[in-house]
């Protein structure tokens, strides 16, 4: 049975024990917005495995001498980097789909019926050549 890392299942006492911290420290981090757990219907905090991992990272940074404001900023920047990495991946995949050479091809057809493939942005040599943009149908059609 796999546990979802984002599933809020740990109460504050268990989360504090797993992170090797005092429960009051977790409350302070929540107030400061450093690690904000989910809330159960009765308003009690519920921590996920991802929250526990983040608490451990906060503790590591704190032991290295980073202030709580510095830790908060580091965590925000790491979150922003992950979001930007996801966006770069999405855009790279989209660009790869758009650059597929089978998606579209440009040809020049001469008066004698000869066909010349043109690179994107290249113009035909003679005025007598007509440019044709060809887009094949999807293979599943």
Residue frames relative to the residue before (quaternion, step in Angstrom):
aa qw qx qy qz dx dy dz
X 1.0000 0.0000 0.0000 0.0000 0.00 0.00 0.00
X 0.2252 -0.7810 0.5725 0.1077 3.57 -0.68 1.13
X 0.2757 -0.7424 0.5896 0.1590 3.55 -1.04 0.85
X 0.4415 -0.6788 0.5275 0.2570 3.53 -0.91 0.98
X 0.4648 -0.7124 0.4551 0.2632 3.60 -0.73 1.07
X 0.7073 0.4409 -0.2581 0.4885 3.59 1.20 -0.45
X 0.4798 0.6746 -0.4360 0.3529 3.60 1.27 0.00
X 0.2992 -0.7724 0.5305 0.1802 3.64 -0.57 1.10
X 0.1305 0.8415 -0.5072 0.1322 3.57 -0.09 1.29
X 0.6886 0.4938 -0.2870 0.4468 3.61 1.14 -0.48
X 0.3636 -0.6880 0.5810 0.2385 3.57 -0.95 0.91
X 0.7156 -0.4955 0.2807 0.4044 3.57 -1.23 0.47
X 0.6475 0.5226 -0.3416 0.4370 3.63 0.95 -0.75
X 0.6673 0.4801 -0.2964 0.4861 3.59 0.99 -0.81
X 0.6416 0.5236 -0.3210 0.4595 3.58 0.97 -0.86
X 0.6458 0.5179 -0.3178 0.4622 3.58 0.98 -0.85
X 0.6584 0.5006 -0.3099 0.4689 3.57 0.97 -0.81
X 0.6639 0.5044 -0.3036 0.4611 3.60 0.94 -0.88
X 0.7233 0.4109 -0.2328 0.5038 3.59 1.08 -0.73
X 0.3744 -0.7460 0.4623 0.2995 3.57 1.34 -0.08
X 0.5191 0.5925 -0.4235 0.4474 3.55 0.91 1.06
X 0.5328 -0.5771 0.5010 0.3634 3.54 -1.32 0.17
X 0.5854 -0.5968 0.4084 0.3666 3.64 -0.99 0.72
X 0.6177 0.5500 -0.3552 0.4356 3.61 1.04 -0.68
X 0.6021 0.5508 -0.3536 0.4574 3.59 1.11 -0.64
X 0.6475 0.5112 -0.3169 0.4680 3.58 0.99 -0.82
X 0.6288 0.5239 -0.3333 0.4680 3.60 1.04 -0.74
X 0.6456 0.5158 -0.3171 0.4655 3.57 1.00 -0.85
X 0.6513 0.5090 -0.3171 0.4649 3.60 0.93 -0.87
X 0.6294 0.5205 -0.3310 0.4727 3.59 1.07 -0.71
X 0.6532 0.5160 -0.3105 0.4590 3.61 0.92 -0.88
X 0.7094 0.4499 -0.2475 0.4828 3.58 1.04 -0.84
X 0.4644 -0.6975 0.4320 0.3336 3.59 1.26 -0.21
X 0.3942 0.7205 -0.4831 0.3035 3.59 1.18 0.44
X 0.7564 -0.0417 0.0409 0.6515 3.58 0.92 -0.95
X 0.0377 -0.8194 0.5711 -0.0316 3.57 -0.41 1.24
X 0.2322 -0.8001 0.5387 0.1256 3.59 -0.32 1.21
X 0.6053 -0.5087 0.4508 0.4143 3.54 -1.37 0.08
X 0.3364 -0.7196 0.5650 0.2231 3.54 -1.31 0.24
X 0.3920 -0.6857 0.5662 0.2357 3.53 -1.04 0.88
X 0.7186 -0.4479 0.2949 0.4428 3.62 -1.21 0.29
X 0.7102 0.4315 -0.2627 0.4903 3.64 1.03 -0.66
X 0.5744 -0.6287 0.3381 0.4006 3.61 1.30 0.39
X 0.4831 0.6543 -0.4607 0.3554 3.61 1.20 0.12
X 0.5321 -0.6424 0.4558 0.3105 3.55 -1.13 0.71
X 0.0676 -0.7596 0.6459 0.0352 3.54 -1.18 0.75
X 0.1972 -0.8080 0.5519 0.0597 3.55 -0.65 1.19
X 0.3110 -0.7237 0.5868 0.1875 3.56 -1.13 0.74
X 0.6697 -0.4626 0.3730 0.4455 3.56 -1.29 0.12
X 0.6125 0.5406 -0.3445 0.4625 3.59 1.08 -0.69
X 0.6270 0.5230 -0.3283 0.4750 3.61 1.04 -0.76
X 0.6398 0.5240 -0.3232 0.4601 3.59 0.96 -0.88
X 0.6519 0.5104 -0.3100 0.4673 3.58 0.94 -0.89
X 0.6509 0.5072 -0.3121 0.4709 3.56 1.02 -0.81
X 0.6245 0.5309 -0.3367 0.4634 3.61 1.02 -0.75
X 0.6415 0.5138 -0.3198 0.4714 3.57 1.01 -0.77
X 0.6409 0.5088 -0.3183 0.4786 3.59 1.05 -0.76
X 0.6155 0.5327 -0.3356 0.4741 3.59 1.03 -0.79
X 0.6584 0.5093 -0.3051 0.4626 3.57 0.91 -0.90
X 0.6442 0.5220 -0.3206 0.4579 3.59 0.94 -0.86
X 0.6740 0.4862 -0.2905 0.4744 3.59 0.90 -0.95
X 0.6361 0.5327 -0.3254 0.4537 3.57 1.01 -0.81
X 0.6615 0.5006 -0.2994 0.4714 3.60 0.98 -0.83
X 0.6527 0.4951 -0.3089 0.4832 3.58 1.21 -0.48
X 0.6132 -0.6012 0.3280 0.3938 3.58 1.29 0.04
X 0.4620 0.6656 -0.4639 0.3583 3.61 1.21 0.21
X 0.4562 -0.6889 0.4927 0.2729 3.58 -0.92 0.92
X 0.6534 -0.5172 0.3711 0.4097 3.58 -1.24 0.36
X 0.6299 0.5119 -0.3371 0.4770 3.61 1.03 -0.71
X 0.6408 0.5166 -0.3135 0.4735 3.57 1.04 -0.78
X 0.6380 0.5198 -0.3188 0.4702 3.57 1.00 -0.83
X 0.6442 0.5232 -0.3214 0.4560 3.57 0.92 -0.90
X 0.6701 0.4954 -0.2941 0.4679 3.59 0.94 -0.89
X 0.6264 0.5313 -0.3320 0.4638 3.60 1.01 -0.80
X 0.6734 0.4933 -0.2977 0.4633 3.59 0.89 -0.91
X 0.6307 0.5236 -0.3295 0.4685 3.60 1.03 -0.77
X 0.6767 0.4883 -0.2938 0.4662 3.58 0.92 -0.89
X 0.6310 0.5177 -0.3379 0.4686 3.60 1.01 -0.73
X 0.6290 0.5209 -0.3273 0.4752 3.58 1.04 -0.78
X 0.6581 0.5082 -0.3008 0.4670 3.57 0.96 -0.89
X 0.6319 0.5249 -0.3311 0.4643 3.61 0.98 -0.80
X 0.6541 0.5068 -0.3194 0.4618 3.62 0.91 -0.87
X 0.6507 0.5071 -0.3158 0.4686 3.59 0.97 -0.84
X 0.6681 0.4901 -0.3016 0.4715 3.59 0.96 -0.82
X 0.6232 0.5296 -0.3399 0.4644 3.60 1.05 -0.70
X 0.6316 0.5152 -0.3306 0.4758 3.59 1.02 -0.77
X 0.6656 0.5047 -0.3050 0.4575 3.58 0.95 -0.87
X 0.6228 0.5265 -0.3362 0.4711 3.60 1.01 -0.78
X 0.6399 0.5204 -0.3232 0.4640 3.59 0.97 -0.83
X 0.6450 0.5179 -0.3135 0.4663 3.59 0.94 -0.89
X 0.6986 0.4715 -0.2766 0.4617 3.57 0.83 -0.97
X 0.6232 0.5340 -0.3365 0.4618 3.58 1.05 -0.72
X 0.6490 0.5030 -0.3125 0.4777 3.58 0.98 -0.84
X 0.6550 0.5045 -0.3152 0.4658 3.59 0.93 -0.85
X 0.6448 0.5143 -0.3162 0.4689 3.57 0.96 -0.83
X 0.6361 0.5288 -0.3237 0.4593 3.57 1.00 -0.80
X 0.6489 0.5004 -0.3175 0.4773 3.59 1.01 -0.77
X 0.6936 0.4817 -0.2811 0.4559 3.58 0.95 -0.83
X 0.6982 0.4654 -0.2711 0.4716 3.57 1.12 -0.58
X 0.3845 0.7291 -0.4890 0.2855 3.58 1.24 -0.03
X 0.4253 -0.7380 0.4566 0.2571 3.61 -0.57 1.08
X 0.6384 0.5219 -0.3472 0.4467 3.62 1.14 -0.35
X 0.5224 0.6525 -0.4136 0.3610 3.60 1.22 -0.27
X 0.7889 -0.1390 0.1065 0.5890 3.58 0.89 -0.84
X 0.0737 -0.7724 0.6304 0.0256 3.50 -1.14 0.74
X 0.2389 -0.7585 0.5904 0.1379 3.54 -1.12 0.66
X 0.0592 -0.7965 0.6016 -0.0114 3.53 -0.87 1.05
X 0.2418 -0.7046 0.6370 0.1981 3.52 -1.32 0.38
X 0.1608 -0.7818 0.5977 0.0757 3.57 -0.87 0.96
X 0.3039 -0.7715 0.5360 0.1583 3.57 -0.74 1.08
X 0.6887 -0.4780 0.3533 0.4152 3.57 -1.32 0.22
X 0.6859 0.4750 -0.2819 0.4738 3.61 1.09 -0.62
X 0.6013 -0.5879 0.3543 0.4091 3.59 1.24 0.01
X 0.4663 0.6660 -0.4609 0.3558 3.57 1.22 0.10
X 0.2173 -0.7744 0.5858 0.0995 3.56 -1.10 0.79
X 0.0586 -0.7884 0.6123 -0.0082 3.54 -0.85 1.04
X 0.3583 -0.7195 0.5554 0.2129 3.58 -0.86 1.00
X 0.1803 -0.7882 0.5829 0.0808 3.59 -0.90 0.94
X 0.4544 -0.6359 0.5449 0.3037 3.53 -1.17 0.61
X 0.6196 -0.5408 0.4021 0.4024 3.56 -1.15 0.55
X 0.7917 0.2599 -0.2217 0.5064 3.57 -0.79 1.06
X 0.5892 0.5629 -0.3724 0.4440 3.61 1.23 -0.26
X 0.2957 -0.7538 0.5631 0.1650 3.60 -1.03 0.83
X 0.5670 -0.5815 0.4420 0.3807 3.57 -1.14 0.52
X 0.5616 -0.6390 0.4177 0.3189 3.59 -1.13 0.67
X 0.7993 0.2359 -0.1186 0.5399 3.58 0.80 -0.94
X 0.5672 -0.6056 0.4391 0.3446 3.57 -1.17 0.59
X 0.6265 0.5656 -0.3384 0.4161 3.55 1.15 -0.47
X 0.5987 0.5579 -0.3667 0.4426 3.59 1.24 -0.14
X 0.2559 -0.7481 0.5948 0.1452 3.56 -1.04 0.82
X 0.3417 -0.7331 0.5521 0.2025 3.56 -1.03 0.79
X 0.0821 -0.7879 0.6102 0.0094 3.55 -0.91 0.99
X 0.2083 -0.7481 0.6180 0.1226 3.57 -0.91 0.94
X 0.0972 -0.8138 0.5728 0.0112 3.55 -0.65 1.15
X 0.0191 -0.7717 0.6356 -0.0107 3.53 -0.88 1.01
X 0.2978 -0.7705 0.5330 0.1831 3.61 -0.47 1.15
X 0.5300 -0.5927 0.4905 0.3565 3.55 -1.21 0.52
X 0.6273 -0.5268 0.4096 0.4015 3.55 -1.23 0.45
X 0.5837 -0.6130 0.4079 0.3421 3.56 -1.09 0.70
X 0.6622 0.5106 -0.3153 0.4488 3.60 1.14 -0.45
X 0.5074 0.6593 -0.4296 0.3512 3.66 1.19 -0.22
